């Protein structure tokens, strides 16, 4: 822990001498958008300019303060802290994409591991604090919601950080999925903390996430806000934080961990504020309680030309198409309101187009082709919505390769429904 703290402080002091540069090529108007905190300058109203920090340590402290959007209701996290201090088992989980997974830093030096270790050392009594890292590259909140039970809730977490701000779009599907994760965790008595990231091009979906966090009175940490503050005041550049367009480097992960640790410290010392009653959902498409079904949890009505097994990290229990099998359909039946298909997406190669036919209560509900080769694919899991109903229905899903793709590859990773 001492080494990590030294590195983070040394980085902050060294970075204070750097001049502002573009965030990986984005124009200055993005960093100065309404979503960013105002630069330290004279306010438009003509009031006195905000006083600048003077020392490197003061700038570092100001950055940590900017990162803490709000403590939210403090009672939930304080109860988990007290539980850990009493020697009871407490599990701290992290759900997100490649940033949470630890790309560019590795498992031992990613922000999740570092902040977990801080919590365990400060509040634990030995080995009673457990760690779950459910970060997975390429995961937006839509897939995160499908993974939630398997990768987080099955570990019975007490605390869960959610990080999807650079993987999510801003349309209704993402907003509904994000809120679904929040609601599902809260219903399980998990202390939820929202963490907001940003890319080199100054993209972040944090604005809608902040609205959800405010509605549920959740604690929110924004390294997006903290970095914008430092960039606008010539204290850091993007290259000081990251070696690519989106992932923190080792020093960047240490800084994000410090922001999380700052939250822990502030929340532990704050007045206790009880969590509100569960508010009405903001998004009508909220989908709570999804069941993810892989080949160890569902038996197809027919495997057709498909064999068990798949090749995507964290999704190896799917089904793979056999071009020599005559293109016979893989058939599933399930009961639910919403239905989803998880499949392998690639950027190039001999993967073909899937043809999916969905029947509802014995009648054709939808029929569509799904391209598995896209410009953004890299061998990642991708999700397609199969069905959406107000009431629970009986579904049958038939999957074949589309016309012209009979001799190509395809992988179905899972079926999911609620």
N, C-alpha and C positions, 0 to 999 in steps of 0.2 A: 504494500500500500504506500509506503514511504517513497519508493522509487517512482510509482505512478504520479504521486502528488508533486514530486520534484520535477518530473518531465513536463507536467501540465503547467506548473508555475514558470518553469524556464521557458517554455514555448510562449507563454503569454508575455513575458518580459521581452523576449527576443522579437516577437511580432510587433511590439509597440513602435519599433523604429521603421517599419515598412510603410511604404506609401500605397495609396489606394490604386488598385488596378481593376479592370473589367472582370466581372464574374464569368470567366470562361467565354467571353465574347458577347455577353448580353449587353444591351445598351443601358445607359444610366437611368433612363426613365423607368425601367422595370424596378430597379432597386429603390427608386423614389416613389413607388406606387403607394396608394392609400393604405395597402395592407401592411406596409413597413412602418416601424416607429420613426418619428420625425428625427432628422439629424440634429445634432447639437448646434443650433443656430438660432437667430432671432425669430421668434414666432411671428406668423403672418398678422397677428392682431396688434403687433407693435409693442408687445411686452418685452421685458428684459430677457436677454438670451439665457438659456439654461447654463448653469455653471459647469465648465469642463472639468472632468477628473484631471488630476495633475500627475500623479505618479503611476508607474506601471501597475502597481498593486491596486490602485484606485480604479484604473481602467478595467482590470480583470474583475474586480468586484462589481463594477457597473455592468459588465457583460453578463455575469451571473444573475444580477437583478433583472436585466432585460429578458433573460430566458424564462423567468418564472411569470407566466401570464397571470395565473391565479392559483391560490391554494385550494380553492373550491371548498366543499364541505370536508372538514379535517377529521371528524370522528372516525370514518372508516379506516383511514391509514393509521390513525393513532391506536385503534383497537388491534390492528395487526402488529404494530410495534410492541404494544403491551403483551401480546400473545408470545412474541419472540423473546421478550425480556423475561417472561415467566418460564422459559425453557420448553414451551410447546413447539411442535413442528410447524413451521411457516414456509410456504412455497412462493417464491417470487418468479413470475413468468413474464416473458417478453414475446409479443406477437407482432410480426412485421415482415418486411421484405429483406433484401440483401444487406441493407445497412444494419439491421438488427442481427442478421445471420453473422455478420462480422467480416464481410468482404473487405479486403485491403488491410485488415488488422489481425484477423485470425481469432479463434475462439478465446484464447487467453487474454487478449488485449482489446477486445471489442467493448463498446460502452456498456452492453448488457452485463457481461461478466464482471467488469470493473465496478459497476454500481451495485450489483448483487453482493460482491465481496465486501463493499463498504457497509451495506445494510447488515450483512451477517456479522461483521466484526463489531459494529457499533451497537447493534441491538440483540444479536444472538447470544447464546450461552455456551456455545461449543459447535456441534455439527447439527443443530436443530433447524437451521435455515437451508432450504433446498432451492435449486436453480433449474429453471426450464427455459431454454432458448428455442422458441418456435418461429424464428426468422427463417424465411425461405426466399431465395432469389426470385424476382419476377412476380411476387405475390402482391396483388392489390387487395383491397378490403373485400371484394366479391369472393375471391378464392379464400381469403382469410376467414370469412364467415363459414365457408364450407369446411375448412380445416379446424375450426375452433374446438369442437368437441374432441376430435382425435388428438390434436397436438397440444391443447392447453387444458381443457376441462377434465380430461381423463387423468390428469396429474393433480387434480383437486387444488388449484392455486388459491392463495389468499390475496395476492396482489398481482395485477397484470398491467403492463405497459403496452400501449397500442401505437404502432408507428407505421403509417401508410401514406404520409403526405406527399411523397414524391412518386409513388406508384399509382395513386388514384387519379382518375379524371374528376371532373366536377359535376357531371350530370347526375340525374336522379338515381340511377342504378347504383353508383358508388355511394352516394349519400345514404341510401336505404341500407346498403350492406354494412356501412360503417356504424350506423345507428343500431343495426341488428346485433352487431358484436357487443356494443356498449350495453344494450338492454339484456342480452343473454348473460353477460358476466355479472351485471348488477343483480339479476334474478337469482344468481348462484352465490350471493353475498361476497363477491370479489371486490376488493378495493381497486378501482380503475383509475389509471393515470394516462393521459393523452400526451404523446410526444410528437412534435411537428418538425419535420426536416425540410430541406430546400436543396435545389440543384444549382449547378454553376450558372445556369441561365435564369436563375431567380424564380424557378417554378416551385410552387407549393400549393397544395389543396387545403392549406390550414384554415382559410377563411370559413368554409362551411363546417369544418371540424370544430372550430371555435364556437360556432353557433350551437352545435350539438352539445359540446362540453358545457356551455353556459346554461343550456336548458336543463341539463342533468346535474349542475353544480359540481363538475368534476375538476380535479387539479389538472392544469395544463402547463406543459413545458415546451417552449419553442426555441430550438437552436436556430431556426429560421430568423426569428426576431433578433436574437442575440448577434448573429453574424451580420445581419443588415446594419445593426447599430455600429458594429466595429468597422465594417466596410465604409459606411457613409462618413465616418469620422477619421478615416485614414489610419486605422490601427491594425488592420489585417488585410490580406488579399485572399482570394479563393484558394490559390496555390499553397498558402500556408495551412489550409484546413484539409485539402483533398488533392490526391494525385490524378483524379479523373474528373468526370462531370457530375458525379453524384455521391460517391462513397467517401466518408471521412478517412483520412490516413491515420496512422497510429496516434499522432498528436491530436488529430481531430476527434478520434474516439475518446481520448483521455479528457478533452474539453467537454464533450457531451456528457461523459460520466460525471464530471464535476457539477454540471448543471443538474443532473438527477440527484446527486448527493446534496447539493444546495437545497433542493426541494425537500429531501428527507429531513434535513436539519431544521428548516423553517417549519415544516408541518409538525414535527415532534414538539417544537417549542410554542406553537401557536395555541390560541384559545380553541377549545373543542367546539366544533359546529356540526350538528347532526345532519346527516344526509336527508334530503327532502323525500317525500313520497314519490314513487315512480310517476313521472309526468306522462301525459298523453304523448304518443309517438309523433314525431315531426313529419315522418315520411310514411305515406299510406302503403308503400311497398315493403315495409319492414318485414323481415323474414327471420323469426326467432326459432331456435330449436331445430336446426337442420341436422339430418342424419346423412353422413357420408358412408357410402357402401362400396367396398372393394371386394375382391374375389374371395376373401375370407369371411365376408359378412352377407353376401347375397349370391344365390345360385341362379344363373340365367335359366330362363325357360328353355333356351336352346343356345349352344355356343356356336353353331354353324361353322363358319370358316375361321373361327377365332380360337386362339389357345391362351391359356392362363399365363400371366406374367407381362410386365412392362418395364421400360428402361429409364424412366424419369426419376431423379433423386426425390426421395420421400413419397414416390408413387410407383412402387415396384409390383404392386398386387393388382394389376389391371388385366387387360386382355389385348393380345396382339393379332393382327390380321395375317392369315396365311394365304398368299396369292394362289397357292395350288389347291385351295379348298373349294373352289367353285363359286366364291362370293355368296355363300349362304349367310343369312342374317344372324347377328348376335341379338338375342331377344331378352328383355327384362320386363318384369311386372312389379309395380309397387303402388302403394296408396298414399296420397298426399295432396297438398294444395299447390305447392311450387315443385318443379322438377328441374334438375340440372344435369348436364353432361360434362364431365372433365375429360379432356383429351390432350394428346401431345401435339404441340405446335413447333414447327421448325422454320428456319429461314430459307433453306434450300434443300435439294436432294430429291429422292424418289418417293417422297410421301405424297399420297393422293388426297382426293376430296371425299369426305364422308357423306353418305346419304342417310338421313334420319327420318323415320316415320313414327309419329306419336299418335296413339289412339287413346281416347278418353271415354270411359264407360261404353266401350265397344264401337265407337264411331271415330273416324279420322279427325284428329284435332289439329295437327300441323304436319307438314312434310317439307324438308329443306335440305340443302347441301351445305356442308361446312368445310371451308378450305383450311387445310392444316399447314400449308406453306404460306407464310406472310412475311412482310419486310421486317417486322419486329420479333419474329420467332427465333428461338435459339435452342430448342429442345426443352422448352418450359411447359408446365401444365397450363392449360387454358380452359375457360368455362363458357358454355353456351346454355342459355335459358331454354328449357324444353317446354315448360308448361307453367301457367299462372292462373289459378282459380281462387275464388273467394271461399269455396267449400272443398272439403276433401273429396277426391275422386280416385277412381281406379284407372291407372295408366298402363299402357303397353308400349314399349319403345323397341323398334326394330332398327338395327344399324348394319348397313352394308357399305361397300365402296361405291361411289357414284359412277355413272357411265363414263368410261374412259380411264378410270382409276383402278380397274379390276386387277391389274398386274403390279400395283404399287403398294406402298406400306401404309399402315395406320395403327394407332394405338388408342384404346379407350382406357382411361386411368381409373375412373370411378363413376358411379351414378349417385346423385344426392337428391334428397327431397325433404320437405317439411310438412 
